[in-house]
Amino acid sequence: MTTLFQGLQNSQTTIEIAVYLFLIIIIISLFVGALLFIVLAFALRRIAVREERTHAWMAFVPFMNFYLLGEMARDESDKSWMKEIPLILLFGSIVYLVFPIMPVIGMLYSLCFNGLILYASYLIFNKYSHSAMPLLIICIVTFGIAIPFILFAIRNNEQVTIQLPPNH
């Protein structure tokens, strides 16, 4: 990394500067992506183990971690379309690699897929936190980057049970 910064300082042309900046951005993006993946994996695995799921190992496998997230979220919803959410998130994450290339369709697909991820995360937040809506708002404001950290923070929480007064 220091070699890249030295190369950036010693570069003479605009193209050299652009190449070095591009390489620096790629390296930082890979580091941040790996960090987010690792934090998400440990959080999902811990939650899956606590829920006694037999395939908690999926948390460490790319794309399969979305299946696990969808499976945990599916159990928290009574909507009929949520029965297929694990497979939708699994195949959706794979297709997500291709669609951003397409201008309009890619943007719409990205919004829909990220909306599903946010909804699935919200269902898990709701299960393990008393403040699911503020956590969801934080995730929306940070474009989903906060999801792994929030899941990591609530991974050891007990499940929330809402007790209504006797008259309700």
N, C-alpha and C positions, 0 to 999 in steps of 0.2 A: 504494500500500500504506500509506503514511503517512497518507493521507486516511482510510483505513478505520480505522486505529488512533486517529486523532483523533476520528472519528465515534463509535467505541466508547467513548472517554473522555467524550464530551459527551452520550451517549445517556441519556435519562431513564427509559425504560420497559424492561421485560423483553423485550418484542418487538423493540425497536430493538437491544438488546444481542444477542439471538439472531440477528437478521438480519446484523449486522456480524460476529459470530463465524462464522456460516455462510459468508459471503463470504470471510473470511480463510482458512477451512479449504479452500474450493473453490480459491482462488488457490494456496495452498501445495500442494494435491494435484495441480493441473495442472502446477505447476513440477516437482514430484518425478516425476510421470508422464512429462513430456517429457524430463527428465534420464535416467531409466531407459531410455526408448525410444532416445535418442541413443546412450547407452553400449552398449546391446545391439546396435544397428544397426552401429556401427563394429566391434564385436567379431565379430559374425556375418559381416560383409563381409570382414574380414581373414582369418578362418578359411576362408571360401568361396573367396577368391582363392588362398590357399595350397593348397587342395585342387583347384585348377584347375576350379572349377565355372563354367559359362558364365553363370549367372544370379545372380551375387553381388549384383546391384542389388536383388534382392528384400529384402535386409536392411533397406532404408530404406522399404519400403512396409508400412503397417500390415496385419496379418493374413498377408500373404505372408511376413513374417519368420518366422512360425511354421511355414509350409510348408518354408522353408529349414532351419530348426532340425530339423524332422522328417526331412528328406532326409539331412542329415548324420548324424543318429542312426540312421537306417535302415541305413546302410552298416556300422554297428558291431554290429549284432545279427543273430543267426541265427534268431530266432523268426519263424514264418510270419506272425503278425499284424502284425509290424513293416513288412511290405511296404506297408501302407496308412497308416502313421503320418503321412507328410506331409499327405495329404488329411484325415485325422482331425484333425490339429492346425489345419489351415486352416479347415475348416468348424466345428470345435469352438470356435475362437476367435471366430468370427462368432456362433454360437449362444450363446456365453458372455455376450453382451450382453443376451440376453433372459431366460435361465433364472434368474439371481439374483433376479428379481422374485418367482418362485414360492417359497413358503416351504420345503417339505421337498424337493421335486424340485430346486430351485435349489441347495440346500446339498449334496445328493448329487452333482449334476452338477459343482459347483465342486470338490468333493474329488476326483472322478475325473479331471477335466480337469487340475487342478493336479498330480495324481499323474503323469499322462502327461508333463507339462512337466518335472517333476522327473526322471523316468526318462530322457527324451530328453537332458536336461542332463547327467545322470550318465554316459550313454554318451559324450558329448563330453568330459566331464572325464576319463573313463577313457582316452580316446584321446590326450589332451594333458597329462596329469598323472600322477604316481606316487601321488598321494594323493586319488583320486577319492571315496572314502567319506567322509573328513573334510569335503571340500568339499560333498558332498551333505548332510551333517548340518548344516553352516552354512546351506545353502539352506533346509532344513526349519525350522530354528530361526528364521530371518528371514522365514519365510512366502514364500520365493521372491524377495525383494527383492535378495538377494546374487547371483542368477544372472547378471545383466548385468555386474556388477563382476568376478565370477570369470572369466567368459568373456573379458572385456576383459584380465584379468591373464594368462590363458594363451594369448591369441591368437597370440603369437609363438613359443610353445614348439614344439619338434620333437615329432613323433609318438612316443609311448612304445612301445618294443618290449620285450617280456618275453622274456628268454633263460633257458631252463631248463637245469639242469645236464645233462651228457651222459647220465646214467643214467635220466633221466625220459622 
